[in-house]
Amino acid sequence: MKLKTQKIICIILMILPLAITAVALMFMPEQVPMHYGINGQVDRWGSKYENLILPVLTIVLGGFMLIVAKFSSDDESSMKNNEKVTIITNIAVLLLFNAINLYFIYTSLASVSDLNSATVDIFSLIFVILGIGFVFIGNIMPKAKLNSLIGLRTPWSMKNEETWRRCQRFGGISGIITGVAMAVGCMFFFKGTAALIFSMSLMAVMCVVDTVYSCRISKKY
């Protein structure tokens, strides 16, 4: 996929939540669920217009990532590979925000007061999409050139070109494994708080393993 096409996809994903929410607002009741407790019960109702907050944040985040993508291609003689890696990461994050926004619209339109009775579990949805995002990012991480903005960056991975290359390849593999485990686990086995704990544990293990690897590999090269 060409870089220009990737940027167009980013822009569409940035604007889409705002457009969908603007239409959905016409069908929402004036007061909608705005916050849920750990037990899944609504503990705050608010104006339907609060649903515009996430779409606005999506635009801000997407725009920021596009700026980071531009600088990542110019920083420290890194090449267009870094911009592509950042753009694809941006797409994965924006897809997650789009999914969450759709879920919030659903809970608002249906006035869901108990998430336990909802058709879709929010934590499962988030971490399945996040897991898929890890798989995509893991596949492109090895293409990232040495830079100070993106990739598996530790004091050891940035020691030289060789340690960087090996760390990005290792980080890509660990990201794919983590993503697959997260997506499968939250799709079939874990729901609610269990999905949150399971996914956060997987990411914590991944971070520790990646950091330890970068430290060890820097001693060899």
C-alpha positions as CSV (number, residue, x, y, z in Angstrom):
1,M,0.0,0.0,0.0
2,K,1.4,3.4,-1.0
3,L,2.2,6.0,1.7
4,K,-0.3,8.4,0.2
5,T,-3.1,5.8,0.5
6,Q,-2.1,5.1,4.1
7,K,-2.4,8.8,4.9
8,I,-5.8,9.0,3.3
9,I,-7.0,6.0,5.4
10,C,-5.7,7.8,8.5
11,I,-7.6,11.0,7.7
12,I,-10.8,9.0,7.0
13,L,-10.5,7.1,10.3
14,M,-9.8,10.4,12.1
15,I,-13.0,12.1,10.8
16,L,-15.3,9.0,10.7
17,P,-16.1,8.9,14.5
18,L,-17.2,12.6,14.4
19,A,-19.4,12.1,11.4
20,I,-21.0,9.0,12.8
21,T,-21.6,10.5,16.2
22,A,-23.1,13.7,14.7
23,V,-25.7,11.5,13.0
24,A,-26.3,9.3,16.0
25,L,-26.9,12.3,18.3
26,M,-30.2,13.0,16.5
27,F,-31.5,9.6,17.7
28,M,-30.1,9.6,21.3
29,P,-32.1,10.6,24.4
30,E,-30.9,13.8,26.1
31,Q,-29.4,11.9,29.0
32,V,-27.2,8.9,28.3
33,P,-24.8,6.7,30.3
34,M,-21.4,8.3,30.6
35,H,-19.5,6.2,33.1
36,Y,-19.7,2.7,34.5
37,G,-18.3,1.3,37.7
38,I,-16.1,-1.7,38.0
39,N,-19.2,-3.9,38.5
40,G,-20.5,-2.8,35.0
41,Q,-23.3,-0.6,36.4
42,V,-23.8,2.9,35.2
43,D,-22.7,5.4,37.9
44,R,-23.0,8.7,35.9
45,W,-25.4,9.9,33.3
46,G,-24.7,13.0,31.2
47,S,-25.6,15.0,28.2
48,K,-25.6,13.1,24.9
49,Y,-23.3,15.8,23.5
50,E,-20.5,14.4,25.7
51,N,-20.2,11.7,23.1
52,L,-18.4,14.2,21.0
53,I,-15.4,14.2,23.3
54,L,-13.9,10.9,22.0
55,P,-14.3,11.8,18.3
56,V,-12.5,15.1,18.9
57,L,-9.7,13.3,20.8
58,T,-9.5,10.9,17.9
59,I,-8.8,13.8,15.5
60,V,-6.2,15.3,17.8
61,L,-4.4,12.0,18.3
62,G,-4.5,11.1,14.6
63,G,-3.1,14.5,13.7
64,F,-0.4,14.3,16.3
65,M,0.6,10.8,14.9
66,L,0.8,12.2,11.4
67,I,3.2,14.9,12.6
68,V,5.3,12.2,14.4
69,A,5.3,10.2,11.2
70,K,6.7,13.2,9.2
71,F,9.4,13.9,11.8
72,S,10.3,10.2,12.1
73,S,11.2,10.1,8.4
74,D,13.5,13.1,8.7
75,D,15.1,12.4,12.1
76,E,18.6,11.1,12.3
77,S,18.9,10.1,8.6
78,S,16.0,7.6,9.0
79,M,14.2,6.9,5.7
80,K,10.6,6.6,4.5
81,N,10.4,3.2,6.2
82,N,9.9,4.9,9.5
83,E,7.1,7.1,8.2
84,K,5.3,4.0,6.9
85,V,5.7,2.2,10.2
86,T,4.3,5.2,12.1
87,I,1.4,5.6,9.7
88,I,0.4,1.9,10.0
89,T,0.7,2.2,13.8
90,N,-1.6,5.2,13.6
91,I,-4.1,3.3,11.5
92,A,-4.2,0.5,14.2
93,V,-4.7,3.0,17.0
94,L,-7.4,4.9,15.1
95,L,-9.3,1.6,14.3
96,L,-9.3,1.0,18.1
97,F,-10.7,4.4,18.8
98,N,-13.3,4.0,16.1
99,A,-14.5,0.7,17.6
100,I,-14.7,2.2,21.1
101,N,-16.6,5.2,19.7
102,L,-19.1,2.8,18.1
103,Y,-19.5,1.0,21.4
104,F,-20.2,4.2,23.2
105,I,-22.8,5.2,20.6
106,Y,-24.5,1.8,21.1
107,T,-24.6,2.1,24.9
108,S,-26.0,5.6,24.5
109,L,-28.7,4.8,21.9
110,A,-29.8,1.7,23.9
111,S,-29.4,3.5,27.3
112,V,-27.4,0.5,28.6
113,S,-27.4,0.7,32.4
114,D,-25.6,-2.6,32.9
115,L,-22.6,-3.6,30.8
116,N,-23.0,-7.2,31.9
117,S,-26.2,-7.4,29.9
118,A,-24.7,-5.7,26.8
119,T,-24.4,-7.8,23.6
120,V,-20.7,-7.0,23.3
121,D,-18.2,-6.9,26.1
122,I,-16.2,-3.6,26.0
123,F,-12.9,-5.1,27.3
124,S,-13.0,-8.0,24.9
125,L,-13.7,-5.7,22.0
126,I,-10.8,-3.3,23.0
127,F,-8.2,-6.0,23.5
128,V,-9.2,-8.2,20.5
129,I,-8.7,-5.1,18.3
130,L,-5.5,-4.1,20.2
131,G,-4.2,-7.7,19.7
132,I,-4.8,-7.5,16.0
133,G,-3.0,-4.1,16.0
134,F,0.0,-5.7,17.7
135,V,0.2,-8.3,14.9
136,F,0.2,-5.7,12.2
137,I,2.7,-3.5,14.0
138,G,4.9,-6.5,14.8
139,N,5.1,-7.4,11.1
140,I,6.4,-4.0,10.1
141,M,8.7,-3.2,13.1
142,P,11.8,-4.8,11.5
143,K,11.5,-2.2,8.7
144,A,12.1,0.7,11.1
145,K,15.5,2.3,10.8
146,L,17.4,3.6,13.8
147,N,15.6,6.8,15.2
148,S,14.6,8.4,18.4
149,L,10.8,8.4,17.9
150,I,9.4,4.9,17.0
151,G,10.2,1.2,17.5
152,L,11.6,-0.8,20.4
153,R,13.7,1.9,21.9
154,T,15.8,1.3,25.0
155,P,19.3,2.7,25.8
156,W,20.6,-0.7,24.7
157,S,18.7,-1.1,21.4
158,M,19.9,2.3,20.2
159,K,23.6,1.4,20.9
160,N,24.3,0.9,17.2
161,E,22.7,-0.2,13.9
162,E,23.2,-3.9,14.6
163,T,21.6,-3.9,18.1
164,W,18.7,-1.8,16.7
165,R,18.1,-4.2,13.8
166,R,18.1,-7.3,16.0
167,C,15.9,-5.6,18.7
168,Q,13.3,-4.5,16.1
169,R,13.1,-8.1,14.7
170,F,12.8,-9.6,18.2
171,G,10.3,-6.9,19.2
172,G,8.2,-7.6,16.1
173,I,8.1,-11.3,16.9
174,S,7.2,-10.7,20.5
175,G,4.5,-8.3,19.4
176,I,3.0,-10.8,17.0
177,I,2.9,-13.5,19.7
178,T,1.4,-11.2,22.3
179,G,-1.2,-9.9,19.8
180,V,-2.3,-13.4,18.8
181,A,-2.5,-14.5,22.4
182,M,-4.4,-11.4,23.4
183,A,-6.9,-11.5,20.5
184,V,-7.6,-15.3,20.9
185,G,-7.8,-15.1,24.7
186,C,-10.2,-12.2,24.8
187,M,-12.3,-13.5,21.9
188,F,-12.9,-16.9,23.4
189,F,-11.9,-17.2,27.0
190,F,-11.8,-13.9,28.9
191,K,-14.5,-11.3,29.4
192,G,-14.8,-8.1,31.5
193,T,-12.1,-7.5,34.1
194,A,-10.6,-10.9,33.4
195,A,-9.8,-9.7,29.8
196,L,-8.3,-6.5,31.2
197,I,-6.0,-8.4,33.6
198,F,-5.0,-11.0,31.1
199,S,-4.1,-8.5,28.4
200,M,-2.3,-6.1,30.7
201,S,-0.3,-9.1,32.0
202,L,0.7,-10.1,28.5
203,M,1.8,-6.6,27.6
204,A,3.8,-6.3,30.9
205,V,5.6,-9.6,30.1
206,M,6.3,-8.5,26.5
207,C,7.9,-5.2,27.8
208,V,10.1,-7.0,30.3
209,V,11.2,-9.7,27.8
210,D,11.9,-7.1,25.1
211,T,13.9,-4.9,27.5
212,V,15.9,-7.9,28.8
213,Y,16.7,-9.0,25.3
214,S,17.9,-5.5,24.2
215,C,20.2,-5.4,27.3
216,R,21.7,-8.8,26.5
217,I,22.1,-8.3,22.8
218,S,23.9,-4.9,23.4
219,K,26.6,-6.8,25.2
220,K,27.3,-8.9,22.1
221,Y,27.4,-6.1,19.5
